[in-house]
């Protein structure tokens, strides 16, 4: 399977001792996709914080943050397509971008709510 199966698989087997192999593979896939989402959510928030100090306009900071998440996700999957042990997937790019977009949106909603606070 993948490098993460050395860590995640034993944990899943401990938590679900009677689960079939197919069920464990399904749970493993869900965990991996959630990790993609969470990783790029963190990238999105960090990009917002960085670009908010550079740009005076919130719109420019939002667009630059989204562009950075899109670029990193695309380049990461493109890079993986050259590795025979990994695969580059457009679905992973979509999950990455959605994770980043959700966190960017939430960041700007919270920033708008706390206008007086420092971003």
OpenMM code with the backbone's topology and positions (N, CA, C; nanometers):
from openmm import Vec3, app, unit

residues = "UNK UNK UNK UNK UNK UNK UNK UNK UNK UNK UNK UNK UNK UNK UNK UNK UNK UNK UNK UNK UNK UNK UNK UNK UNK UNK UNK UNK UNK UNK UNK UNK UNK UNK UNK UNK UNK UNK UNK UNK UNK UNK UNK UNK UNK UNK UNK UNK UNK UNK UNK UNK UNK UNK UNK UNK UNK UNK UNK UNK UNK UNK UNK UNK UNK UNK UNK UNK UNK UNK UNK UNK UNK UNK UNK UNK UNK UNK UNK UNK UNK UNK UNK UNK UNK UNK UNK UNK UNK UNK UNK UNK UNK UNK UNK UNK UNK UNK UNK UNK UNK UNK UNK UNK UNK UNK UNK UNK UNK UNK UNK UNK UNK UNK UNK UNK UNK UNK UNK".split()
positions = [
    Vec3(0.0838, -0.1173, 0.0000),
    Vec3(0.0000, 0.0000, 0.0000),
    Vec3(0.0885, 0.1238, 0.0000),
    Vec3(0.0998, 0.1938, 0.1084),
    Vec3(0.1766, 0.3176, 0.1129),
    Vec3(0.2605, 0.3221, 0.2385),
    Vec3(0.3396, 0.4264, 0.2482),
    Vec3(0.4252, 0.4430, 0.3656),
    Vec3(0.3438, 0.4622, 0.4929),
    Vec3(0.2287, 0.5240, 0.4816),
    Vec3(0.1469, 0.5487, 0.6011),
    Vec3(0.0839, 0.4218, 0.6556),
    Vec3(0.0791, 0.3172, 0.5746),
    Vec3(0.0162, 0.1943, 0.6221),
    Vec3(0.0953, 0.1290, 0.7343),
    Vec3(0.2247, 0.1585, 0.7439),
    Vec3(0.3056, 0.1035, 0.8534),
    Vec3(0.2633, 0.1595, 0.9882),
    Vec3(0.2059, 0.2791, 0.9873),
    Vec3(0.1634, 0.3433, 1.1116),
    Vec3(0.0126, 0.3287, 1.1315),
    Vec3(-0.0627, 0.3615, 1.0296),
    Vec3(-0.2081, 0.3655, 1.0423),
    Vec3(-0.2689, 0.2257, 1.0518),
    Vec3(-0.2189, 0.1324, 0.9743),
    Vec3(-0.2775, -0.0020, 0.9712),
    Vec3(-0.2780, -0.0699, 1.1091),
    Vec3(-0.1650, -0.0705, 1.1829),
    Vec3(-0.1698, -0.1324, 1.3160),
    Vec3(-0.2671, -0.0636, 1.4118),
    Vec3(-0.2786, 0.0677, 1.4011),
    Vec3(-0.3725, 0.1404, 1.4864),
    Vec3(-0.5155, 0.0997, 1.4522),
    Vec3(-0.5457, 0.0923, 1.3232),
    Vec3(-0.6795, 0.0507, 1.2805),
    Vec3(-0.7094, -0.0932, 1.3225),
    Vec3(-0.6107, -0.1807, 1.3111),
    Vec3(-0.6310, -0.3195, 1.3532),
    Vec3(-0.6557, -0.3294, 1.5031),
    Vec3(-0.5901, -0.2416, 1.5801),
    Vec3(-0.6125, -0.2391, 1.7249),
    Vec3(-0.7530, -0.1876, 1.7575),
    Vec3(-0.7930, -0.0798, 1.6881),
    Vec3(-0.9231, -0.0191, 1.7161),
    Vec3(-1.0397, -0.1035, 1.6648),
    Vec3(-1.0184, -0.1721, 1.5535),
    Vec3(-1.1244, -0.2510, 1.4903),
    Vec3(-1.0745, -0.3936, 1.4647),
    Vec3(-1.0609, -0.4736, 1.5686),
    Vec3(-1.0009, -0.6070, 1.5516),
    Vec3(-1.0828, -0.7025, 1.4646),
    Vec3(-1.2117, -0.6830, 1.4535),
    Vec3(-1.2941, -0.7739, 1.3743),
    Vec3(-1.3233, -0.7217, 1.2337),
    Vec3(-1.2684, -0.6068, 1.1991),
    Vec3(-1.2952, -0.5473, 1.0677),
    Vec3(-1.2256, -0.6268, 0.9575),
    Vec3(-1.2903, -0.6335, 0.8431),
    Vec3(-1.2320, -0.7030, 0.7282),
    Vec3(-1.1202, -0.6181, 0.6684),
    Vec3(-1.0411, -0.6811, 0.5831),
    Vec3(-0.9319, -0.6110, 0.5163),
    Vec3(-0.9855, -0.4953, 0.4314),
    Vec3(-1.0977, -0.5164, 0.3645),
    Vec3(-1.1560, -0.4109, 0.2816),
    Vec3(-1.1992, -0.2916, 0.3666),
    Vec3(-1.2550, -0.3202, 0.4829),
    Vec3(-1.2980, -0.2126, 0.5730),
    Vec3(-1.1774, -0.1335, 0.6219),
    Vec3(-1.0708, -0.2037, 0.6576),
    Vec3(-0.9495, -0.1355, 0.7036),
    Vec3(-0.8894, -0.0508, 0.5920),
    Vec3(-0.8915, -0.1015, 0.4697),
    Vec3(-0.8419, -0.0225, 0.3564),
    Vec3(-0.9279, 0.1015, 0.3342),
    Vec3(-1.0580, 0.0867, 0.3505),
    Vec3(-1.1482, 0.2010, 0.3361),
    Vec3(-1.1185, 0.3066, 0.4426),
    Vec3(-1.1054, 0.2645, 0.5690),
    Vec3(-1.0745, 0.3578, 0.6776),
    Vec3(-0.9392, 0.4252, 0.6548),
    Vec3(-0.8440, 0.3474, 0.6070),
    Vec3(-0.7114, 0.4029, 0.5798),
    Vec3(-0.7199, 0.5114, 0.4726),
    Vec3(-0.7975, 0.4848, 0.3683),
    Vec3(-0.8157, 0.5847, 0.2627),
    Vec3(-0.8823, 0.7112, 0.3137),
    Vec3(-0.9827, 0.6955, 0.3994),
    Vec3(-1.0513, 0.8123, 0.4562),
    Vec3(-0.9537, 0.8948, 0.5409),
    Vec3(-0.8740, 0.8274, 0.6204),
    Vec3(-0.7760, 0.8979, 0.7049),
    Vec3(-0.6773, 0.9744, 0.6181),
    Vec3(-0.6303, 0.9125, 0.5107),
    Vec3(-0.5350, 0.9798, 0.4217),
    Vec3(-0.5975, 1.1033, 0.3561),
    Vec3(-0.7225, 1.0926, 0.3129),
    Vec3(-0.7883, 1.2071, 0.2485),
    Vec3(-0.8141, 1.3190, 0.3495),
    Vec3(-0.8499, 1.2825, 0.4715),
    Vec3(-0.8678, 1.3837, 0.5764),
    Vec3(-0.7354, 1.4534, 0.6075),
    Vec3(-0.6265, 1.3782, 0.6009),
    Vec3(-0.4949, 1.4380, 0.6237),
    Vec3(-0.4616, 1.5380, 0.5134),
    Vec3(-0.4940, 1.5040, 0.3883),
    Vec3(-0.4746, 1.5990, 0.2777),
    Vec3(-0.5514, 1.7278, 0.3071),
    Vec3(-0.6767, 1.7138, 0.3428),
    Vec3(-0.7615, 1.8291, 0.3716),
    Vec3(-0.7003, 1.9141, 0.4833),
    Vec3(-0.6604, 1.8495, 0.5923),
    Vec3(-0.6081, 1.9209, 0.7092),
    Vec3(-0.4746, 1.9889, 0.6791),
    Vec3(-0.3871, 1.9211, 0.6066),
    Vec3(-0.2573, 1.9806, 0.5731),
    Vec3(-0.2734, 2.1102, 0.4959),
    Vec3(-0.3598, 2.1076, 0.3978),
    Vec3(-0.3769, 2.2270, 0.3156),
    Vec3(-0.4634, 2.3323, 0.3845),
    Vec3(-0.5419, 2.2916, 0.4818),
    Vec3(-0.6120, 2.3896, 0.5643),
    Vec3(-0.5102, 2.4706, 0.6433),
    Vec3(-0.4093, 2.4038, 0.6951),
    Vec3(-0.3022, 2.4736, 0.7674),
    Vec3(-0.2253, 2.5651, 0.6727),
    Vec3(-0.1944, 2.5158, 0.5536),
    Vec3(-0.1256, 2.5992, 0.4534),
    Vec3(-0.2088, 2.7235, 0.4227),
    Vec3(-0.3393, 2.7064, 0.4089),
    Vec3(-0.4272, 2.8196, 0.3795),
    Vec3(-0.4250, 2.9255, 0.4881),
    Vec3(-0.4330, 2.8829, 0.6128),
    Vec3(-0.4312, 2.9792, 0.7242),
    Vec3(-0.2965, 3.0504, 0.7322),
    Vec3(-0.1886, 2.9747, 0.7184),
    Vec3(-0.0562, 3.0375, 0.7228),
    Vec3(-0.0365, 3.1349, 0.6078),
    Vec3(-0.0885, 3.1003, 0.4899),
    Vec3(-0.0802, 3.1914, 0.3758),
    Vec3(-0.1609, 3.3185, 0.4023),
    Vec3(-0.2784, 3.3041, 0.4618),
    Vec3(-0.3596, 3.4215, 0.4962),
    Vec3(-0.2849, 3.5136, 0.5907),
    Vec3(-0.2277, 3.4564, 0.6933),
    Vec3(-0.1540, 3.5386, 0.7903),
    Vec3(-0.0360, 3.6091, 0.7250),
    Vec3(0.0321, 3.5390, 0.6351),
    Vec3(0.1477, 3.5990, 0.5682),
    Vec3(0.1049, 3.7096, 0.4713),
    Vec3(0.0072, 3.6806, 0.3880),
    Vec3(-0.0343, 3.7783, 0.2872),
    Vec3(-0.1113, 3.8947, 0.3479),
    Vec3(-0.1708, 3.8744, 0.4624),
    Vec3(-0.2423, 3.9838, 0.5290),
    Vec3(-0.1444, 4.0927, 0.5738),
    Vec3(-0.0209, 4.0549, 0.6032),
    Vec3(0.0794, 4.1542, 0.6421),
    Vec3(0.1403, 4.2234, 0.5205),
    Vec3(0.1285, 4.1609, 0.4038),
    Vec3(0.1873, 4.2172, 0.2821),
    Vec3(0.0896, 4.3103, 0.2112),
    Vec3(-0.0357, 4.2653, 0.1978),
    Vec3(-0.1353, 4.3411, 0.1228),
    Vec3(-0.2263, 4.4193, 0.2170),
    Vec3(-0.2598, 4.5409, 0.1770),
    Vec3(-0.3555, 4.6198, 0.2535),
    Vec3(-0.4987, 4.5739, 0.2261),
    Vec3(-0.5211, 4.5219, 0.1087),
    Vec3(-0.6543, 4.4777, 0.0696),
    Vec3(-0.6781, 4.3330, 0.1136),
    Vec3(-0.7917, 4.3096, 0.1778),
    Vec3(-0.8269, 4.1725, 0.2174),
    Vec3(-0.8506, 4.0849, 0.0952),
    Vec3(-0.9067, 4.1443, -0.0099),
    Vec3(-0.9336, 4.0681, -0.1311),
    Vec3(-0.8034, 4.0174, -0.1926),
    Vec3(-0.7013, 4.1015, -0.2001),
    Vec3(-0.5727, 4.0584, -0.2545),
    Vec3(-0.5102, 3.9494, -0.1680),
    Vec3(-0.5206, 3.9638, -0.0379),
    Vec3(-0.4673, 3.8617, 0.0522),
    Vec3(-0.5410, 3.7297, 0.0323),
    Vec3(-0.6725, 3.7356, 0.0170),
    Vec3(-0.7526, 3.6153, -0.0053),
    Vec3(-0.7143, 3.5484, -0.1370),
    Vec3(-0.7051, 3.6267, -0.2429),
    Vec3(-0.6709, 3.5712, -0.3735),
    Vec3(-0.5292, 3.5158, -0.3764),
    Vec3(-0.4358, 3.5862, -0.3150),
    Vec3(-0.2974, 3.5375, -0.3108),
    Vec3(-0.2880, 3.4090, -0.2293),
    Vec3(-0.3617, 3.4001, -0.1203),
    Vec3(-0.3619, 3.2789, -0.0379),
    Vec3(-0.4174, 3.1615, -0.1157),
    Vec3(-0.5287, 3.1831, -0.1831),
    Vec3(-0.5889, 3.0764, -0.2623),
    Vec3(-0.4957, 3.0344, -0.3761),
    Vec3(-0.4328, 3.1309, -0.4417),
    Vec3(-0.3406, 3.0992, -0.5515),
    Vec3(-0.2218, 3.0171, -0.5008),
    Vec3(-0.1711, 3.0507, -0.3834),
    Vec3(-0.0594, 2.9759, -0.3271),
    Vec3(-0.1003, 2.8320, -0.2950),
    Vec3(-0.2161, 2.8139, -0.2346),
    Vec3(-0.2654, 2.6783, -0.2049),
    Vec3(-0.2820, 2.6000, -0.3344),
    Vec3(-0.3405, 2.6611, -0.4349),
    Vec3(-0.3594, 2.5947, -0.5643),
    Vec3(-0.2259, 2.5547, -0.6252),
    Vec3(-0.1301, 2.6455, -0.6215),
    Vec3(0.0011, 2.6198, -0.6798),
    Vec3(0.0733, 2.5063, -0.6073),
    Vec3(0.0751, 2.5114, -0.4757),
    Vec3(0.1441, 2.4078, -0.3988),
    Vec3(0.0782, 2.2720, -0.4201),
    Vec3(-0.0539, 2.2660, -0.4150),
    Vec3(-0.1243, 2.1390, -0.4342),
    Vec3(-0.0977, 2.0821, -0.5734),
    Vec3(-0.1021, 2.1654, -0.6743),
    Vec3(-0.0791, 2.1195, -0.8111),
    Vec3(0.0637, 2.0716, -0.8316),
    Vec3(0.1593, 2.1490, -0.7822),
    Vec3(0.2991, 2.1097, -0.7969),
    Vec3(0.3312, 1.9830, -0.7191),
    Vec3(0.2719, 1.9661, -0.6026),
    Vec3(0.2950, 1.8464, -0.5228),
    Vec3(0.2471, 1.7218, -0.5967),
    Vec3(0.1276, 1.7263, -0.6507),
    Vec3(0.0748, 1.6106, -0.7225),
    Vec3(0.1496, 1.5886, -0.8543),
    Vec3(0.1904, 1.6956, -0.9192),
    Vec3(0.2692, 1.6821, -1.0418),
    Vec3(0.4017, 1.6145, -1.0099),
    Vec3(0.4657, 1.6554, -0.9021),
    Vec3(0.5912, 1.5955, -0.8594),
    Vec3(0.5735, 1.4468, -0.8275),
    Vec3(0.4634, 1.4121, -0.7636),
    Vec3(0.4372, 1.2725, -0.7294),
    Vec3(0.4187, 1.1853, -0.8530),
    Vec3(0.3744, 1.2430, -0.9621),
    Vec3(0.3514, 1.1639, -1.0830),
    Vec3(0.4819, 1.1109, -1.1420),
    Vec3(0.5952, 1.1665, -1.1025),
    Vec3(0.7246, 1.1193, -1.1513),
    Vec3(0.7840, 1.0104, -1.0628),
    Vec3(0.7242, 0.9846, -0.9489),
    Vec3(0.7733, 0.8837, -0.8559),
    Vec3(0.6960, 0.7538, -0.8783),
    Vec3(0.7679, 0.6457, -0.9041),
    Vec3(0.7005, 0.5188, -0.9344),
    Vec3(0.6279, 0.4610, -0.8130),
    Vec3(0.6653, 0.5019, -0.6928),
    Vec3(0.5998, 0.4511, -0.5718),
    Vec3(0.4761, 0.5319, -0.5336),
    Vec3(0.4539, 0.6433, -0.6005),
    Vec3(0.3402, 0.7295, -0.5672),
    Vec3(0.2628, 0.7608, -0.6936),
    Vec3(0.1453, 0.8154, -0.6756),
    Vec3(0.0640, 0.8549, -0.7901),
    Vec3(0.0163, 0.9985, -0.7710),
    Vec3(0.0129, 1.0724, -0.8777),
    Vec3(-0.0433, 1.2061, -0.8757),
    Vec3(-0.1905, 1.1972, -0.9128),
    Vec3(-0.2755, 1.2485, -0.8286),
    Vec3(-0.4192, 1.2354, -0.8512),
    Vec3(-0.4869, 1.3720, -0.8542),
    Vec3(-0.5693, 1.3960, -0.9561),
    Vec3(-0.6456, 1.5211, -0.9580),
    Vec3(-0.7434, 1.5294, -0.8406),
    Vec3(-0.7889, 1.4139, -0.7912),
    Vec3(-0.8786, 1.4141, -0.6748),
    Vec3(-0.8054, 1.4656, -0.5515),
    Vec3(-0.6795, 1.4299, -0.5362),
    Vec3(-0.6019, 1.4813, -0.4234),
    Vec3(-0.5823, 1.6321, -0.4349),
    Vec3(-0.5610, 1.6799, -0.5566),
    Vec3(-0.5494, 1.8253, -0.5771),
    Vec3(-0.6795, 1.8926, -0.5353),
    Vec3(-0.7918, 1.8334, -0.5751),
    Vec3(-0.9221, 1.8920, -0.5397),
    Vec3(-0.9420, 1.8934, -0.3882),
    Vec3(-0.9086, 1.7837, -0.3214),
    Vec3(-0.9224, 1.7793, -0.1752),
    Vec3(-0.8312, 1.8822, -0.1103),
    Vec3(-0.7085, 1.8936, -0.1603),
    Vec3(-0.6134, 1.9920, -0.1069),
    Vec3(-0.6674, 2.1342, -0.1223),
    Vec3(-0.7174, 2.1645, -0.2399),
    Vec3(-0.7682, 2.2997, -0.2667),
    Vec3(-0.8913, 2.3293, -0.1815),
    Vec3(-0.9785, 2.2314, -0.1667),
    Vec3(-1.0970, 2.2514, -0.0832),
    Vec3(-1.0559, 2.2755, 0.0617),
    Vec3(-0.9590, 2.1981, 0.1118),
    Vec3(-0.9101, 2.2195, 0.2476),
    Vec3(-0.8541, 2.3588, 0.2669),
    Vec3(-0.7737, 2.4037, 0.1706),
    Vec3(-0.7184, 2.5387, 0.1786),
    Vec3(-0.8258, 2.6453, 0.1671),
    Vec3(-0.9198, 2.6254, 0.0744),
    Vec3(-1.0257, 2.7245, 0.0539),
    Vec3(-1.1158, 2.7373, 0.1763),
    Vec3(-1.1486, 2.6251, 0.2385),
    Vec3(-1.2332, 2.6291, 0.3584),
    Vec3(-1.1627, 2.7070, 0.4700),
    Vec3(-1.0352, 2.6806, 0.4909),
    Vec3(-0.9645, 2.7507, 0.5989),
    Vec3(-0.9451, 2.8988, 0.5667),
    Vec3(-0.9217, 2.9308, 0.4401),
    Vec3(-0.9081, 3.0718, 0.4012),
    Vec3(-1.0407, 3.1440, 0.4236),
    Vec3(-1.1491, 3.0823, 0.3831),
    Vec3(-1.2812, 3.1408, 0.4019),
    Vec3(-1.3105, 3.1618, 0.5508),
    Vec3(-1.2819, 3.0603, 0.6313),
    Vec3(-1.3052, 3.0720, 0.7756),
    Vec3(-1.2167, 3.1798, 0.8374),
    Vec3(-1.0922, 3.1881, 0.7925),
    Vec3(-1.0012, 3.2900, 0.8435),
    Vec3(-1.0572, 3.4295, 0.8167),
    Vec3(-1.1024, 3.4528, 0.6957),
    Vec3(-1.1534, 3.5853, 0.6626),
    Vec3(-1.2881, 3.6139, 0.7273),
    Vec3(-1.3693, 3.5110, 0.7515),
    Vec3(-1.4932, 3.5329, 0.8268),
    Vec3(-1.4624, 3.5739, 0.9709),
    Vec3(-1.3682, 3.5044, 1.0317),
    Vec3(-1.3302, 3.5390, 1.1690),
    Vec3(-1.2632, 3.6750, 1.1751),
    Vec3(-1.1805, 3.7047, 1.0763),
    Vec3(-1.1136, 3.8348, 1.0729),
    Vec3(-1.2157, 3.9470, 1.0547),
    Vec3(-1.3181, 3.9218, 0.9756),
    Vec3(-1.4224, 4.0223, 0.9542),
    Vec3(-1.5028, 4.0446, 1.0817),
    Vec3(-1.5285, 3.9341, 1.1534),
    Vec3(-1.6029, 3.9432, 1.2782),
    Vec3(-1.5239, 4.0193, 1.3853),
    Vec3(-1.3942, 4.0017, 1.3845),
    Vec3(-1.3070, 4.0668, 1.4826),
    Vec3(-1.2279, 4.1783, 1.4162),
    Vec3(-1.2957, 4.2678, 1.3499),
    Vec3(-1.2280, 4.3735, 1.2746),
    Vec3(-1.1257, 4.4516, 1.3549),
    Vec3(-1.1553, 4.4764, 1.4799),
    Vec3(-1.0635, 4.5539, 1.5608),
    Vec3(-0.9389, 4.4773, 1.6005),
    Vec3(-0.9445, 4.3454, 1.5933),
    Vec3(-0.8314, 4.2644, 1.6366),
    Vec3(-0.7224, 4.2621, 1.5310),
    Vec3(-0.6008, 4.2392, 1.5753),
    Vec3(-0.4876, 4.2249, 1.4835),
    Vec3(-0.4976, 4.0874, 1.4183),
    Vec3(-0.4739, 4.0801, 1.2862),
    Vec3(-0.4850, 3.9539, 1.2140),
    Vec3(-0.3591, 3.8744, 1.2316),
] * unit.nanometer
topology = app.Topology()
chain = topology.addChain("A")
for resn in residues:
    res = topology.addResidue(resn, chain)
    for name in ("N", "CA", "C"):
        topology.addAtom(name, app.Element.getBySymbol(name[0]), res)
